[in-house]
Amino acid sequence: QVQLVESGGGLVQPGGSLRLSCQASGFAFASYPMSWYRQAPGKGREVAGSISSVGEKISYADFGKGRFTISRDNTKNTVYLQMNSLNPADTAVYYCKTTLYGKNYWGQGTQVTVSS
């Protein structure tokens, strides 16, 4: 079955960096776009960015432009979210997502907390 497992979250000071990973299994990873979302406490889930199946097209939400970098390694079935210059507003649970045959699949999420 389709599985997405995020990792790499944690507590980081303002201005710091984190690299999140999403390990995928159960589907032809290299054939599908992937997305990163986040959900802050008390807020809805919002997209952070997306990457096409072979990585030639990448898009970011405004809050991530210039700070976030999405990449993927199709040999490892893994998509990454490099986050730099983090600030408290980036505190959220971060999820990866893919869509297969019209159905969305989500990982369990990884908590990112930005605090001094």
Salt bridges, closest charged atoms under 4 A:
GLU46 OE2 - ARG38 NE 2.86
ASP62 OD1 - LYS65 NZ 3.16
ASP90 OD1 - ARG38 NH1 2.85
ASP90 OD2 - ARG67 NH1 2.71
